[in-house]
Amino acid sequence: MQGGYIKYPCYLCLWDSRADTLHYKQQSWLKRIEFQIGKHNVKNEPIVKADHILMPPLQIKLGLMKQFVKALHQDCPACEYLKSFFPKLSEAKVKAGIFVGPQINKLMASEEFLSY
């Protein structure tokens, strides 16, 4: 993959990083089937098959939490619960979905949050 601000940064799919209007709206992107050098920001042949790459669970959890919070309406009961559940966290961080691992674990252990 090429470095810098590239159009297709994901090695698993053809996610367009420059399509700002589709971020957090389009949920499924075309799967990257082939790796042709010079096409879709591929610079070299991949060393490992895409099927053999494991994603770290913490990064997945952090990314999903951020997408979940950004997709919420700001006046919904779940968003209000998040603000009351983390009173020391600024409203801007809650609105942006910026949480750390222990906060996510604490939230997932909460039975009340799962009812929303």
N, C-alpha and C positions, 0 to 999 in steps of 0.2 A: 504494500500500500504506500501511497505517496504521503509525505508529511505536509504539515501546514493546514490551512482551512480548505479542506477538500469537499467535494459535493457528495460523495458516497463513502462515508467513513466506516460503515459497518461491514464486517467481513462475512456476515451471515445473510444479509438481505440488501436490497437496493434502497435503503433509507436515504432520502434526499435531505441533507442537513440545511440546505438553503431555502427550502419551501416552508417558510415560517408560518404560513396560513394553515398548513396541514399538521403542524406539530400539536400533539395532544388531541387531535380530531381523527386523523386516519390511524387506525389501529393495526392494520395488516399491510405489509409491504411485500413486494415481489421477492421471492427467495433468490439468492444469488446462486445460479446453477453452474456457471462456468467462469473461469478466471483467465480471460484473454489479456495478454500484456498490452497496455495502451488503451484498454476499454474499461470504463467505470473505475478509474483511478487505480488500476492494478499495475504495479511497477515490476514485480517479479512473480515467478511461479510460487504458489504456496508450498511450504515445507510440510505442513500437516493438513489432512483433510478437515473440512469444516465440521464434519460429524464427530470428530475426535476431540474437539475443543470443549472444555468444561468451563462454564461461567461460574464465578465465585458467588455463593449464595447471598453474602452480605450486600454486594453491589446490586444484585437483582432486587433484593428486598428494599434497599434505599431508593432505587429507581422507581419501583412500583409504588412506593409510598408517596414519592414526589408527584408522580403522574396522577395518583388517586386524589390527592389534596388539590391539585390544580384543576381537576375535572369537577370538583364540588362547586356548587353555588355558594357564594360567600355568606348568604343568610340562611342556609339550611341548618337543621338541628345538629347534624354530624359535625359541621364546621364550628358551631358554637360549643359543642362538647369538647372538641380539640382545644379550643382557647381556654376553656375552664379546666381541662385535664392538665395542661401545661401552663400554669399561671406565670411562671418566671420566663417563659419563652415569649419573645416579642411577637406582636401581631404580624409584622412583616415576614418573620420566619415561618410562622404558621401558614400564612397566605401563600408563601412560595413553596411550602412543602419541605422545608429544610429540617430534617430530624437526624439524630444519630442512632446507632444500633440499639443501645439500651432503652431509649425512648420508644422505639418501635416495638421492642419486646414487651415493655410495660403496657403499651397500648393494646397489643394483641392478647395479652393476658386478661385484659379488662372485659368482663362479660357485658357490661353496659354498652361499650363501643360496638361490640359485635351485633347488638340488637338494632343499630341504626341502619 
